[in-house]
Amino acid sequence: MQQAVSSQAEALLAAGLRLSRRLPLARLTPAVVATEAGLPSIRFFDAYPDLTAYLVDLYERHFLLPVRQRLQDILSQSPAGPERTRAATAAYLDYCLTQRGLRRWTIEARQWPDFDAAYNRASQGIQVLAEGELRPLGFRNPAGAARLFAAMVYEIALVEVEDGREHAALRQCLWRMLTFRSRPVLRFAPRPCTEAAPPTTVTATPRQRLLRAGEELLRDHGGKLESLTLDSLLAHADVDREAFNGAFGDLQSFELALVQSWTEQFMTLCLAASQGLPPGAERLHAFLTAAWDCNLHAQRGLRLLMKALLRTDPELRARILLRVQNFTRIVALEFQAVGLPSPQALARLFVAASTELVEAEETAAVPLPRLRETFWQWFDPLMAGARPRGARGRMLRADAAAAQTSFLTMQIGEVPGRRRRSAADRAALRQRLVEAGDRLLLSGARLDTLTPNRLALLAGIEPEDFGACYAHEHDYLADLFGFLLDEVRDITVEATAHMDPGIPRMWRGIEVYLDARLDRPTIHELSRRLQGNPAAVRLSRGRNAAFVRIIATEFRSAGWPDPDENGHLMTALVSETVQAEYEAGRRLPEYRITLRNFLEQV
């Protein structure tokens, strides 16, 4: 019986090799494998309990064992040194290309926690081989160097398997790092990141209070994701279900917003640590050290939530991938600034090694100074001796300096070619810029932090395009002022759209309007800052006149006498209530009761 099962396993593994050349992993099932092997579907489960166990066996027997044998042959036939390490690494990468289909399967299957754990156990032997190779090269921490080296090799294999060809620039960058025998680590004064101040309960919007409540619940319950229930969030944030629905809609959207809010805070702190530094090594040191510290000190619950959502939410995976891609691009600009060759390829290796370091520190739950020093031991020698030359060097330095604040959001994507903008283009860009400002304000940013560079980067445009859209900062603020007022109007209209005309609809609209204004204190700040600005004055007067007309129409529908005059009076009462609640930072029931009594005096 055992012999029959072993024979069936061999047939299933051979079928898997054939299938890997023509099928994506998503279409692989036990039935497909058994059919390819010429066996009944039930026979698959005689050999393997599930698809994960099958893939682990396929990886170990048809990838890991052959590649280990190739590496052992090279190591036994050549003297130790960089050239032998290079030859063994090239053999590994070449075998990945030879077994491209199977390698793609194993890369994709790492999203499955059970397979990833087995993959990591099975791959430890490769790191042991790498450690023996790197020990003579001058690393103070050979085990850590091997771990980072393996992460960079994995990144190259990922790219090459995806492209179906050798990626010469990536390999060349790795070989260049292997040739440095003396590996100094550059020393810079530490610039620790500081904790972001939470929004105060007086001025925080329901959205901000709910996000803060989510962070506090995870912290107070030891990072348990089960603590994020709707009832606990509403109670902790002191908001009602209607406010939650208006801000997020459902719990899954809230969890995504919580992760997004955390990443934005994270990047803001990292930017603060690197702000004002020149392009190149010092800025990369400051930014990345702050990133490592912030990630390690972040709540365990937030990290677990992000990892859980990454496994289930394709949109979040795409968003995080975009951030990684754009961070890679920013690192490439820093490498360009010091004149390094193949900066894009080198940046990919840099980000891959940094990601591995983050994983190691999360597992240890403490900083790993020796591993951090080893990380810089890989990359600092490249930057220490590189200097840009001539006009080209000045241009690269200027490009990297212009990208300084792009560390903040890492959402800029590819920069389009410069061209003259048409009126339609400028209108579209202005819309993106005011929407970017609105998103920043909702995330808790202060009005004075809405700088042109930050807004342009978040909107995905070039900083120069901000100047093409707005000649003066007040022009942008006037547009943002109008956008926020329109947002309040749209929220009010949506809340009353399905109600019949009359006093109940009017009261519902006034309540929603007051809440929306209370949630947007920036409207008051903009109104003060834009005093005397012609565009803002026109906006304010126009919105006020429209409010009077709407209220008068409701009075007329209810049969009130003098609807226009009463419309003016009610508008004045509402405006005064808006101002009083803004100053108090909360709802004022006594004011709202007065408004309600006015409406009930028919």
C-alpha positions in Angstrom: 0.0 0.0 0.0 2.8 2.4 1.0 4.6 1.7 -2.3 1.4 2.4 -4.3 1.0 5.8 -2.4 4.6 6.6 -3.1 4.1 5.8 -6.8 1.0 8.0 -6.9 2.9 10.9 -5.3 5.7 10.7 -7.9 3.0 10.8 -10.7 1.3 13.8 -9.0 4.6 15.6 -8.7 5.6 15.0 -12.3 2.1 16.3 -13.3 2.7 19.4 -11.2 5.9 20.2 -13.0 4.1 19.9 -16.4 1.2 22.0 -15.1 3.4 24.8 -13.8 4.6 25.5 -17.3 1.1 26.4 -18.5 -1.3 27.0 -15.6 -1.4 29.9 -13.0 -1.6 28.8 -9.4 -5.1 30.2 -9.1 -6.4 27.4 -11.4 -4.5 24.6 -9.6 -6.8 22.2 -7.7 -6.3 18.6 -6.4 -8.6 17.4 -9.2 -6.6 19.2 -11.9 -3.4 17.6 -10.6 -4.9 14.1 -10.4 -6.4 14.4 -13.9 -3.0 15.5 -15.3 -1.4 12.5 -13.6 -4.0 10.1 -15.0 -5.5 9.3 -11.6 -8.9 9.5 -10.1 -9.3 12.7 -8.0 -9.7 10.8 -4.8 -6.2 9.4 -5.2 -4.7 12.9 -4.6 -5.7 12.7 -1.0 -4.1 9.3 -0.5 -0.8 11.0 -1.0 -1.4 14.5 0.4 -3.8 16.0 2.9 -4.3 19.2 1.0 -2.9 21.4 -1.8 -0.5 23.2 0.5 1.3 20.0 1.6 1.5 19.0 -2.1 3.1 22.3 -3.1 5.6 22.1 -0.2 6.7 18.6 -1.4 6.8 19.8 -5.0 9.0 22.8 -4.0 11.4 20.7 -1.8 11.9 17.8 -4.2 11.9 19.4 -7.6 13.3 22.8 -6.8 15.2 23.0 -3.5 17.0 19.6 -3.7 18.3 20.1 -7.3 19.4 23.7 -6.7 21.2 22.8 -3.4 23.1 20.1 -5.3 24.1 22.6 -8.0 25.4 25.0 -5.3 27.3 22.3 -3.4 29.0 21.3 -6.7 30.2 24.9 -7.3 31.3 25.4 -3.7 33.3 22.2 -3.7 35.1 23.1 -6.9 36.1 26.7 -6.3 38.1 28.6 -3.6 36.1 30.8 -1.2 35.7 34.5 -2.3 33.4 36.9 -4.1 33.7 35.1 -7.4 32.6 31.8 -6.0 29.6 33.6 -4.3 28.8 35.2 -7.5 28.9 31.9 -9.5 26.7 30.2 -6.9 24.2 33.0 -6.9 24.1 33.1 -10.7 23.5 29.3 -10.7 20.6 29.7 -8.3 19.0 32.5 -10.4 19.5 30.6 -13.6 17.8 27.5 -12.1 14.9 29.8 -11.1 14.5 30.8 -14.7 14.8 27.1 -15.8 12.0 26.2 -13.5 10.1 29.5 -14.0 6.6 28.0 -13.7 7.3 26.2 -10.5 9.1 29.2 -9.1 6.2 31.4 -9.9 3.8 29.0 -8.1 6.0 29.1 -4.9 6.2 32.9 -5.0 2.5 33.2 -5.3 1.8 30.5 -2.7 3.7 32.5 -0.1 0.5 34.5 0.4 -0.8 31.3 2.2 0.4 31.4 5.8 0.9 27.6 6.0 2.9 27.4 2.8 5.0 30.5 3.8 5.9 28.9 7.1 7.0 25.7 5.4 8.8 27.6 2.7 10.8 29.6 5.2 11.8 26.4 7.1 12.8 24.6 3.8 14.8 27.6 2.6 17.0 28.0 5.7 19.6 25.8 4.2 20.2 28.3 1.4 20.9 31.1 4.0 23.3 28.8 5.8 25.3 28.4 2.6 25.2 32.1 2.0 26.5 32.8 5.5 29.5 30.6 4.9 30.2 32.5 1.7 29.9 36.0 3.2 31.9 35.3 6.4 35.3 36.0 4.7 34.1 39.2 3.1 34.4 41.4 6.2 30.9 41.4 7.5 30.6 41.9 11.3 27.4 39.9 11.4 27.6 37.1 8.7 24.3 35.6 9.6 22.5 38.9 9.3 24.4 39.7 6.0 23.2 36.3 4.7 19.6 37.0 5.5 19.7 40.4 3.7 21.6 38.9 0.8 19.0 36.2 0.4 16.3 38.8 0.4 18.0 40.7 -2.4 18.5 37.5 -4.4 14.8 36.6 -3.9 13.9 40.1 -5.3 16.0 39.4 -8.4 14.4 36.0 -8.9 11.0 37.6 -8.5 11.7 40.1 -11.3 13.3 37.6 -13.6 10.6 35.0 -13.2 8.0 37.7 -13.9 9.9 38.9 -17.0 11.0 35.5 -18.2 14.6 36.7 -18.7 17.8 37.5 -16.9 17.8 41.0 -15.4 21.4 42.1 -16.0 21.2 45.4 -14.2 20.0 43.8 -10.9 22.6 41.1 -11.0 25.3 43.6 -11.7 24.3 45.7 -8.7 24.6 42.7 -6.5 28.0 41.7 -7.9 29.2 45.3 -7.3 28.2 45.0 -3.7 30.1 41.7 -3.3 33.4 43.3 -4.5 33.7 45.7 -1.6 36.2 44.1 0.9 36.4 47.1 3.3 32.9 48.0 4.3 32.7 51.3 6.4 29.3 52.3 7.9 28.7 56.0 7.6 27.9 57.7 10.8 25.2 60.4 11.1 23.6 62.2 14.0 20.4 60.4 14.9 17.1 62.2 14.2 14.5 60.2 16.1 10.9 60.4 15.0 8.4 61.8 17.6 4.9 60.7 18.4 2.2 62.4 16.4 -0.1 64.4 18.5 -3.7 62.9 18.5 -6.5 65.2 17.4 -8.2 66.7 20.4 -11.7 65.5 21.3 -12.9 69.1 21.0 -12.2 69.6 17.4 -12.0 66.0 16.1 -14.6 64.9 13.6 -16.6 61.7 14.1 -14.3 60.0 11.5 -11.2 61.0 13.4 -12.7 60.0 16.8 -13.6 56.6 15.3 -10.1 56.1 13.9 -8.6 57.1 17.3 -11.0 54.7 19.0 -9.9 51.8 16.8 -6.2 52.5 17.7 -7.0 52.6 21.4 -9.2 49.5 21.3 -6.4 47.5 19.7 -3.9 48.9 22.2 -6.0 48.2 25.2 -6.9 44.6 24.1 -3.3 43.6 23.3 -3.7 43.8 19.6 -6.7 41.4 19.3 -8.5 42.2 16.1 -11.7 40.8 17.7 -11.9 44.0 19.8 -12.9 46.0 16.7 -16.6 45.5 16.9 -19.1 48.1 15.8 -20.7 48.4 19.2 -17.3 48.9 20.9 -16.2 51.5 18.4 -19.4 53.5 18.7 -19.2 53.5 22.5 -15.5 54.3 22.6 -15.8 57.2 20.1 -19.1 58.4 21.5 -20.7 58.6 18.1 -23.9 57.1 16.8 -24.5 54.5 14.1 -25.5 57.2 11.6 -22.2 59.0 12.0 -20.4 55.8 11.5 -22.3 55.0 8.3 -21.6 58.5 7.0 -17.9 58.2 7.6 -17.3 54.6 6.6 -20.4 52.6 5.7 -19.3 49.3 7.1 -16.7 47.7 9.4 -14.5 46.5 6.5 -14.2 50.0 5.1 -13.4 51.2 8.6 -10.6 48.7 9.0 -9.1 49.8 5.6 -9.3 53.4 6.6 -7.6 52.6 9.9 -4.7 51.0 8.1 -4.5 53.9 5.7 -4.6 56.4 8.6 -1.7 54.5 10.3 0.4 54.5 7.1 -0.2 58.2 6.7 0.9 59.0 10.3 3.9 56.6 9.8 5.1 58.5 6.7 4.6 61.9 8.2 6.9 60.9 11.1 9.5 59.5 8.7 9.3 62.8 6.7 9.9 64.8 9.8 13.1 62.8 10.5 14.5 63.4 7.1 13.2 66.9 6.4 15.8 69.5 5.4 18.7 67.0 4.8 20.6 67.0 1.5 20.0 64.2 -1.1 21.9 61.0 -0.7 23.3 58.9 2.1 22.4 61.1 5.1 18.8 61.5 4.1 18.3 57.8 3.3 19.9 57.0 6.7 17.5 59.4 8.6 14.4 58.3 6.7 15.0 54.6 6.8 16.1 54.6 10.5 12.9 56.5 11.4 10.9 54.0 9.3 12.3 51.1 11.2 11.8 52.7 14.5 8.2 53.8 13.8 7.3 50.3 12.5 8.7 48.6 15.5 7.0 51.0 17.9 3.7 50.9 16.1 0.9 49.0 17.8 1.1 45.3 17.2 -2.6 45.3 16.5 -2.3 47.7 13.6 0.5 45.6 12.1 -1.6 42.4 12.5 -4.6 44.2 11.0 -2.7 45.3 7.9 -1.3 41.8 7.4 -4.7 40.2 7.8 -6.2 42.6 5.3 -3.4 42.1 2.8 -4.3 38.5 2.6 -8.0 39.2 1.9 -8.2 42.6 0.2 -6.9 43.0 -3.3 -7.4 46.7 -3.3 -5.2 47.1 -0.2 -2.5 44.8 -1.7 -2.5 47.0 -4.8 -2.3 50.2 -2.7 0.6 48.8 -0.6 2.4 47.6 -3.8 2.0 51.1 -5.3 3.6 52.6 -2.2 6.5 50.1 -2.4 7.0 50.8 -6.1 7.0 54.6 -5.5 9.3 54.4 -2.5 11.7 52.4 -4.7 11.5 55.2 -7.3 12.3 57.8 -4.6 15.3 55.8 -3.4 16.5 55.6 -7.0 16.4 59.4 -7.1 18.6 59.5 -4.0 21.0 57.1 -5.7 21.0 59.2 -8.8 21.8 62.3 -6.7 25.2 60.7 -5.8 25.9 59.4 -9.3 25.5 55.7 -8.8 25.0 53.5 -11.9 21.7 51.6 -12.4 19.9 53.5 -9.6 16.5 51.8 -10.3 18.0 48.3 -10.0 20.0 49.2 -6.9 16.9 50.7 -5.3 15.0 47.5 -5.7 17.7 45.6 -3.8 17.7 48.3 -1.2 14.0 48.1 -0.5 14.0 44.3 -0.6 16.8 44.2 2.1 15.0 46.8 4.2 11.8 44.8 4.1 13.6 41.7 5.3 15.1 43.7 8.2 11.6 44.9 9.2 10.4 41.3 9.3 13.3 40.3 11.5 12.7 43.1 14.0 9.0 42.4 14.1 9.7 38.8 14.9 12.2 39.8 17.6 10.0 42.7 18.9 13.1 44.7 19.6 15.6 46.8 17.4 18.4 44.7 16.0 21.4 47.1 15.9 23.8 44.6 14.4 21.4 43.8 11.6 20.9 47.5 10.9 24.6 48.1 10.8 25.0 45.1 8.5 22.3 46.6 6.2 24.3 49.8 5.9 27.4 47.7 5.4 25.9 46.5 2.2 25.0 49.9 0.8 27.1 52.6 2.4 30.3 51.7 0.5 28.5 52.4 -2.8 27.4 55.8 -1.7 30.5 56.8 0.2 32.7 56.9 -2.8 30.2 58.1 -5.4 30.0 61.8 -6.5 28.0 63.3 -9.3 30.1 65.1 -11.9 29.5 68.1 -14.1 26.1 69.4 -15.3 24.6 65.9 -15.2 25.4 65.6 -11.6 23.9 69.0 -10.8 20.7 68.0 -12.6 20.4 64.7 -10.7 21.0 66.5 -7.4 18.3 69.0 -8.3 15.9 66.2 -9.2 16.4 64.4 -5.9 16.1 67.7 -4.0 12.8 68.3 -5.7 11.6 64.9 -4.6 12.4 65.5 -1.0 8.9 65.7 0.3 7.7 62.8 -1.8 8.7 60.5 1.1 5.4 61.6 2.7 2.8 59.8 0.7 4.6 57.6 -1.8 1.6 57.8 -4.1 3.1 59.8 -6.9 3.5 57.1 -9.6 5.3 57.9 -12.8 5.9 61.6 -13.4 4.4 62.6 -16.8 6.4 64.5 -19.3 6.2 68.3 -19.0 3.9 70.0 -21.4 1.8 73.1 -21.5 -1.6 72.5 -19.8 -4.8 73.3 -21.5 -7.7 74.9 -19.6 -9.4 71.6 -19.4 -6.2 70.0 -18.0 -5.9 72.8 -15.4 -9.5 72.3 -14.3 -8.9 68.6 -13.8 -5.7 69.2 -11.9 -7.4 71.8 -9.7 -10.0 69.2 -8.8 -7.4 66.7 -7.9 -5.5 69.2 -5.8 -8.6 70.3 -3.7 -9.6 66.6 -3.3 -6.0 65.9 -2.0 -6.4 68.8 0.5 -9.8 67.4 1.6 -8.2 64.0 2.2 -5.4 65.5 4.2 -7.8 67.5 6.4 -9.9 64.4 7.0 -6.8 62.5 8.1 -6.2 65.2 10.8 -3.7 67.4 9.0 -3.6 71.1 9.9 -4.4 73.7 7.3 -0.9 75.1 7.5 0.6 71.8 6.5 -1.1 71.9 3.1 2.0 73.0 1.2 2.1 73.0 -2.6 4.6 70.2 -2.8 2.7 68.0 -0.4 -0.6 68.6 -2.2 1.0 68.0 -5.7 2.5 64.7 -4.5 -0.7 63.4 -3.0 -2.6 64.5 -6.1 -0.1 62.6 -8.3 1.1 65.6 -10.3 4.4 67.5 -10.6 5.0 70.3 -8.1 5.4 72.7 -11.0 1.8 72.0 -12.0 0.5 73.5 -8.8 1.9 76.9 -9.9 0.3 76.4 -13.3 -3.1 76.0 -11.6 -2.8 78.6 -8.9 -0.8 81.8 -9.1 -1.2 82.4 -5.3 -1.8 80.2 -2.3 -5.1 82.1 -1.6 -6.5 81.1 -5.0 -6.1 77.4 -3.9 -7.5 78.1 -0.5 -10.6 79.7 -2.1 -11.1 76.6 -4.2 -10.7 74.4 -1.2 -13.2 76.7 0.7 -15.8 76.2 -2.1 -15.1 72.5 -2.2 -15.8 72.1 1.5 -18.9 74.2 1.4 -20.2 72.1 -1.6 -19.4 68.9 0.4 -21.6 70.1 3.3 -24.3 71.0 0.8 -24.2 67.6 -0.8 -24.3 65.8 2.5 -27.4 67.8 3.5 -29.1 67.2 0.2 -28.4 63.5 0.2 -29.8 63.1 3.8 -33.2 64.8 2.8 -33.6 63.7 -0.8 -36.3 61.1 -0.1 -38.3 63.1 2.3 -41.5 65.1 1.5 -41.2 68.9 1.5 -42.1 70.6 4.8 -41.0 71.3 8.3 -39.7 67.7 9.1 -37.5 67.7 6.1 -36.3 71.2 6.9 -35.4 70.2 10.5 -33.6 67.1 9.3 -31.6 69.2 6.8 -30.7 71.7 9.4 -29.4 69.0 11.9 -27.3 67.4 9.2 -26.0 70.7 8.0 -25.0 71.7 11.6 -23.2 68.3 12.1 -21.4 68.6 8.8 -20.2 72.1 9.7 -19.1 71.0 13.1 -17.1 68.2 11.5 -15.3 70.7 9.3 -13.8 73.4 11.5 -11.4 74.2 8.6 -14.2 76.1 6.9 -14.1 78.7 9.7 -10.3 78.9 9.5 -10.5 79.4 5.8 -13.2 82.0 6.2 -10.9 84.0 8.5 -7.9 83.6 6.4 -9.7 84.6 3.2 -11.3 87.7 4.5 -11.4 90.2 1.7 -10.5 87.6 -0.9 -13.0 88.4 -3.8 -13.5 84.7 -4.8 -14.1 83.6 -1.2 -16.5 86.5 -0.6 -18.5 85.6 -3.7 -18.6 82.0 -2.6 -19.8 82.8 0.9 -22.5 85.2 -0.3 -23.7 82.8 -3.0 -24.0 79.9 -0.6 -25.8 82.1 1.9 -28.3 83.3 -0.7 -28.9 79.7 -1.8 -29.5 78.6 1.8 -32.1 81.4 2.2 -33.9 80.3 -0.9 -34.0 76.7 0.1 -35.4 77.5 3.6 -37.9 79.9 2.1 -39.1 77.2 -0.3 -39.6 74.8 2.6 -41.6 77.4 4.6 -43.7 78.1 1.5 -44.5 74.4 1.1 -45.6 74.3 4.8 -47.9 77.2 4.3 -46.0 79.7 6.5 -46.7 83.4 6.0 -43.9 85.6 4.8 -41.7 82.6 3.7 -38.8 84.8 2.4 -38.6 86.9 5.6 -38.7 83.8 7.7 -36.1 82.2 5.5 -33.7 85.1 6.3 -34.4 84.8 10.0 -33.9 81.0 10.1 -30.7 81.4 8.1 -29.4 83.9 10.6 -30.3 81.5 13.5 -28.5 78.6 11.8 -25.4 80.7 11.1 -25.2 81.8 14.7 -25.6 78.2 15.9 -22.8 77.1 13.5 -20.5 79.8 15.0 -21.4 78.9 18.6 -20.8 75.2 18.1 -17.5 75.8 16.3 -16.3 77.9 19.3 -17.5 75.3 21.8 -16.2 72.4 19.7 -19.3 70.3 20.3 -23.1 70.2 19.8 -25.1 72.8 21.8 -28.5 71.4 22.5 -29.8 74.7 23.9 -29.2 76.4 20.5 -30.7 73.5 18.6 -33.8 73.5 20.8 -34.3 77.2 20.0 -34.2 76.4 16.3 -36.7 73.6 16.8 -39.0 75.8 18.8 -38.9 78.5 16.0 -40.1 75.9 13.5 -42.9 74.7 15.8 -44.5 78.1 16.2 -46.9 77.6 13.4 
